[in-house]
């Protein structure tokens, strides 16, 4: 039996390694650069919380002081350990994520053995968890460490709780203590671990296992007390509750809240069932623009998921899987959708699907085996394709950062870098990434505009003109500040008005033309053009828009290659 389990564990690791291998060779991406900086300020991050300063992203339209505050000391420690071991080599950070995902997969297998019984069904659930495409972002994005680490500790705590139910005497007390310790660690990794007491309570009610109700409620009650103590500690450390600002989260009274609450669970379900990513920059805007298609898509999702529920071997299993999914997703329902949130909830879905597989693989006839193999191969292919696409996006971001760093190296006297039409892939933490590429270089890095689409077309770029050496004019017909990322960097501030001036260090932005609540034309005044480098996004990448002495290259930006 032990040899069989060892072989099963090895096969699971092999499956997830093949499915996610492209991610191992990917570079740092977006918030990863912030985590590296936070790891350098370890003592401050542990004692005062981890503050994500949005106003350091370099966008002129971000209100001063805008930030998102977290209390996740275990995540900070994990990145500090990676920084110590791997320095600035992304491979090691990816390897840690992959190792955590392997642990998560084994834990799903362990939970499956307790919930579904020993046999092939539990292993099948773990195999689906290992290669499910919805884990691409959580595992492949180094910053997804928060969800993976919290998920692993959460499932370890729940498995310890399940084992304690079958134990007695001193071993039960020891396993209960282990459950609470692991739960505390999960809380220190991410706030969504708060749902564990509710999951344990639901399991205790669904699976009495011959225990009196009072005894079944002891561990969930202790975990609830621990959750309350964590919330109190978090409030003390952060100086308040500090929910994320708009548009990172929705708040009561927000105009889009009803739409979000109606569609977010369905988009998450689509990621589980049909592997369509839940993404605020791509899929969500598409569905908003095509409501009829959304209705048809939702009908397909619900019908497919209904079939999964009906095929569960008994009602208790269906309720258990649905309960796990629903309870674990609750803490993030008020947040803007993000696929990385699905790491923990997906365990319930995978166990629900796994329950439909016979415990004994010999019970499958040749046709069923062939069908199961085809489905597994398709899931694997989808996962590989999505991981490859994500890695390519990260590489595109890395190339943009490298080109900005190269431009600064070629202009040693430049004290400020301004970038217009920065590609979306490189936008998050862009100044931090460039500074990491140029250690010791004291330069102010600012963003004048972002491209609105992940894959822009020729008509998506701004028109740029230079009336005189110290002034730029940016115009975009579709308008600026309309995409999710642009709105995220703007926060909850009021819409800009024509004639409004926004002073920044070294330059000033004048909002020249606003219509239909969209900014269409911007004027930029450079206070020190001789020491300001301006780069513009083109189909060929970032290109220099100013001469090294500050003189413009021409009256209008050419979008062709550099002469």
N, C-alpha and C positions, 0 to 999 in steps of 0.2 A: 504493500500500500504506500509506504513512504517513497519507494523508488518511483512509483507511478505518479505521485504528487510532484516529485522533483522533476520528472520529465515534463509534466504539465506546466510547471512554473517556467521551465526553460523555453518551452514552445511559446508561452505568452510573451516573454521578453523578446524572443526572436520576431514575433509578429509585430509588436509595437516598434521595434528597432527598424524593421523594413519599412513600415508605414510612415515613420517620422524621421527617417534618416536624413532627408534633405535639410531638415531644420538644424542638424548638428553643424553644418557648414555655413550657416547664415551669420551675418554680422549683428552688431547691436542695432536696435531699432526703437525710435521714439522714446518713451519713458525710461528705457534701459539706461540712458546716459544720466538721468536724474538719480536713479538708484545707485549708480557708481559714485556720484557726488555725495549722496546721503551716507553711503558706507564710509566715506572719509571723515564724516562728522558723527561718528558712532555714538559718542557719549551724549552729545546734544540730542540726537534722534531718539535715543533710548529714554532720556529723562524728560524731554519736552514734547514727545510725539514727532511724527513725521509730517512735515508741512510741505505740500506740493505748491510752490509759489508760481501761480499761473502768470503773474506779471513779469516773471523772468524769461518768458518764452519769446520776448522781443517784439511782440505785435503792438503797434502804436495805439490800437483801439482797445487794448486791455486796461481796465481801470487799475490804478495803483493800489497795491495791497491785496489784490484778489488772490485767493488761495483755497486749496482743499486740504483739510487736516485729517490725519489718520492716527490711530494708535496701534501699530503693528510691529512691536519690538522684535518678534521672532523673525519676521521677514527682513528687517534691517540687519539682524545678526547673520542671517543666511547669506545676504549679499556681502557683508563684511568678510565672512569666511571665504566666499568665492574670490573677492578682491585680493585677499591674502594669498590664496592658492594660485589663482590664474591671472592676476594683474588685469590687463586690459585686453585679454584674449577671450573673445566671445565663446569659443568652443567649450571651454570649461563650464561656463554658466549654463549653456545649453545641455551639457552632460548632466549637470545637477538636476535640471528640470526633467530630463529623460529618466534619470534614476528615481526621482520622486514619482513619476508616472508609473514606472514599473512597480513601485511599492503600492501605489493606489490600485493598480490592476490586481495584484495579489490579494489586497484587502477585499476587493469586490468578490473575488473567488471565495475568500473565507466567509464573508457575509452570505454569499450565495449558498454555501454548504449548510449554513445554519437555517436559512430561510427556505430554500428550495430543496434541501436535502443533499447528501453526497452523491456525486455522479456527474454525468456529462452536462446536465442543464446548468449547474453552477459554473462549470468551466466555460461553457458557451457564453454565458453572461459576461464573464471576465474577458473572454476573447473579443467580444463586441466592444466592451469598454476600452480595451487596449488600442483598437484601431478606429474607434468612432470618429468621423471627420469633425464633429463639433468640438473636439479637443485641440484642434490645430492651433488656435490662438493661445489657449491657456498653457499648453506645453511648449509650443514653438516660439512664442514671444517670451523673452526672458522675464519681462515684467509680469507675465501671467503666473509667475511663481507664487504670488499671493493666493490665487485660487487653488493651485495644485497643492501647495504646502498645507493650507487650511483644510482642503478636502482630504488629504492623506491622514492628517491627525484626527479629523472628524470621524472618518471611517474606522480608524484604529480604535478610537474611543467607543464607537458603537459596537465594534466586534468584541472588545473587552466586556462591554455590557452584556452582549449576547452570551458570552462564555460564563459570565458570572451568574446568569439565570440558571445554568445547568450545574453550577458548583454549590458546594455547601461549606459551612464552617469557616475556617481561616482562609481557605482559598477564595471563597466568595468575597470576603472582606478585602482581600488583597486585590482581586480583580475590580472590585468597586472603586477602591482607591486609585487603581491604574486608570479606570474610566474617567475619573474626575481630573486627574493630572493631565491626561491626554486632551480632555475637553478644554482645560485652561490653556494649554499650549495652542490648540486650534483657535481659541478666541484671540490670542496674541498674534495670530497670523492674519485673520480677517474677521470682520464683524459678523458676516453671515453665518458663522458657526453658532450663533445664538440660538438657532433653531433645534439644536440637538435634544434638549429636554422634551420638546414637543414630539420629535421623532421617536424617542424612547417611550414616551407616554403612549403614543399611538400603537407601537409594537406591543407594549404590555397589555393594552386593552384587546388587541386583535389576537394575541397569542398568550392565553392564560397559562398554559403548560402546567396545569395543576396547582399553581401557586395561589394563595389568597390575595385578594386585591390590595390589601394594605402592604404586603411585602413587595408586590410588584411596583408599587408607587414610590418606594424609598429612594432608589437611585435617580429616577426623574426629578423627584423633589429636591434632592441634594444638588443636582445639576442646575436646577432653576435658581437655587440660592446662589450658586457659584456665578451664574450668568448675571444676576442682579449685582453681585459684588464687582464683577468686571465692568459693568456699565457705570457704576459709581466711580471706580478707579479711572476709567476713561474720561469721565466728566471732570474729575479733579486734574488729571494730567493736561488735558486740552483746554481747561478753563471754561467748559460748557459742552453742549451736545454737538454743535457745529455740523449740521447736515451739509452735504455738498451744495454749492450754489447752482442756479440755473445757468446753462442747460444740462449740466452734468446730472441733475436730478430734477424731478417734477415736485411741485409743492401745491398744497390746496389752493385752489383759485386760479392756477395756471390755465390758460386757454386750451392748451393741447393735452391736458391731463386725461380727459375722458377717452380721447382717441388712443392715447398711449396705453391706458389700462385695458382697453378693448383689444388692441392689436399685439402688444408685447408678448402675452402668453402664447398667442397663436404663432408668432414668428419664432419663439423659442421651440414650440412644438414642431414647427416645420424643420428646424435644425435637427431635432431628434429623429424625426420620421423620414424626411426626404433629403436631409443633408443640405438644405438651402441656408446659407449663413445668415444669422441675425446681425446685421451691421448697420450702424446709424449713418454711414457715409455712402453706402451703395444700395443695399436692398430696401431699406426703409423709405428713402426718397422715391425709389421706383414704385413701391406699392402705393404711396401717397398720390403719385401722378397717374396711377392706373387702378382706380377703385374697383372697376368691374372685374379685372383680372384677379384682384385680391380676393373678391368674393368667391370666384371659382376655385382659386388656390386654397382658400380656407375650407371650402367644402371637401376638397380632395384630402386635405390634412386630417380633418375630423373623421372622414370615412375610414381612412387608413388606420388612424389611431383607435377608432372604435373596433375595428377588426382585431387589433392587437389585444385589446381588453377582453373581447369575446373569446379569444383563443387561450386565455389564461386558464390553467387547469382547475382553478376554483376561484370563487368570489373574493376570498380572503387575500389571495395573492394579487389579484387585480387592485383591490383597495390598498394593499400595502405599497405596491409600486406607484400607484397614482398619488398616495399620501406622501411618500418620500419626495416625489417630484414637486408636488404643490407646496409642501411645507418648506423645503430647502430653497425654493425660488422666491418665496415671499419677501425676504429682506431686500431684494434688489428690484422689486417690481416698480418702485418709485424712481429708480435710476434709469437714465438713458440706456437703451438696449446695448448689450455687449456679449458677444459669444463666449468670452472667457468665464462669464458667470455660470455657464452650464456644466462646468466640470463636476461639481458635487451633485446637482440634480440629475445628471445623466446616469448616475449609478442606479437610481430607481428605475429609469427606463430600461437600462440594459438587463437588470434582473427581471423585469416584467417580460421582456422579449425572451430571455433565457428560460423562463418558466415554461415556454411553449415547446422546448426541446426535450425529448425523452431523456430520463436519467441514465438509461442504458443505451449507448450508441448502437448496439446490435439490434435494437428494436426498429431502427431505420431500414427501410428497404432500399434497393439501389437507386430508384428514382428519387426518393427523399434525400439520400446522400448527395446525389448529383445536384439537386436543387439547392441544398444547403451550401455546397461548395461554390456554386455559381454566385449565390448571394454574398458569401464571404469574400469572394474574389472581387465582386463589384464594390463592396464597401472598402476593401483595401485600395482599389484603384482610385476611388473618389478621395480617400485620405491622402494618398501619394500626390495626386494632382493638386489638391488644396494646399498641402504643405509646400510643394514646389512653387506654387503661385505666391504664397506668403513669403517664402525665401527670396524670390525674385523681387518682390516689392521692397523687402528690407535691403537688398543689394542696390536697388535703384536709389533708395534713400542714402545709402552709404556713398554712392558715386556723387550724389549732389553735395553731400558734406565734404567729400574729398576735393571737389572742384572749387568750393568756396575757400577751403583751407589753402589750396594751391594759389588762388588769386591773391589771398592775403600774403602768402610767402613771397609772391612776385612784387608786392607793394609794401616794403618794410616800413615806410613812413606813414602808412594808413593807420588812423586811430579809430576809425569807425567803418563798419560794413553795413550797407543797406541792401536789401534784396527785394525786388519786386517779382511777382508771379512765382513765388517759391512753390515747388511741387508739394502736394499734400503729403506724400510719403515721408518727406523730410521735415515737415513743419513742426511736429511736437519735439520740444527740447532741442531745437536747431542751434541756438547759441551755445548750449552746454556741449553739444556734439562737436561743434567747430573748435571750442576752447580745449576740449579733450584731445583733438587732433593737433593743436598748437600749444603744448604746455609752455607756460612762461610768457606767452604773448598777451599783452594787455590791450584788448580791443573790444569796443562796444559793438554788439551785433544786433541789428534790428530788422524787422520784417515790414515792408511796405504793403505787400499784398500776397495773397495765396491763390493758387489756382483752385477753381471750384470743384474740379473732378479728379478722381484718382488717375484716370486715363484721359487726359485732355485732348481735344481735337484742335485743328488749326485756328478755329474761331473762338477758342476759349482764352486766348492770351490778350493781355491789355495792350492798348496803344499808348506809347510813351513818347513825349516830346520834351524839348529843352528850349524854352523861350530865351533863357540866358544861363550862364555857367552855374548859377546858384539855385536854379529852380527846375523842377521836373513837373510834368503834368501827366497823370495817369487816367486813362478813360477805358471803361469796359461797358459795352452795350447792355449785357445782362446784369450788370451791377456787381458791386463788391459786398462782402460780409453777409452773403445769403446761405452759404453752405453750413453744414453742421459744425465743422471744425472752426470756421470763422466765428460762428455764433458762440461756440464753446469758449473761445479766447476773449469774446466780448463780455461774457457773463450776463448778469441781469440788468445791465445799464439800459437807459432809455435810447431810443433810436436817434441817430445823428441828424442834425438840421443843417440845411445849406447855410454857409457862412461861418459855421462853427470851426474854431481853431483848437488844435490839440498840440500843445508844446511838449517836446521830448528833448532829451539831452542831445544837443548837436543838430537838431532839425525841428521843423514844425510842419504839421499837416493841416491843410485847409480843405474842408469839405465844400466843394464848389457846386456840385449838382446832385440833388436828391429828388427822385420821383418814385411814386408808388412804394415809399418807405425803403427804397434801395438807393445806396450811394453809387453814382455812376461816374463821377469825375472827382479826382483828388489833386490838389496842388501841394507840392513838397518844397519847402525852402531849406537849403543846406546852409548852416551857419559857418561851416569850415570846409568848403568844397575841396580845398587843396589836400586835406587829410581824410577825405571821405571817399570810400570805394563803393560804387553802386553796381550791383549785378542784376541781370534780368533773366527770367526763365524763358527758354525757347525750346523748340522741338529737339534741338541738338544739345540741350542742357543749359546750365548757367553761362551767361556771356557778360563780358565787361561792358558797361554802359558809360563809364567815364574814363577819361585818360588818367594816367597815374598822377598827373599834376592837378587833377580836378576839372580839366576842360572836357566838355562833352565831345563825343566822337562825331556827332552830327545833329541835325535838327529833329530827326525822327529815328526811332530805333528800327534797325533792320533785323528781321527775324531769321535771316540766313546765317550761314557759318561765318566765323571771324575771318576777315581778309588776311 
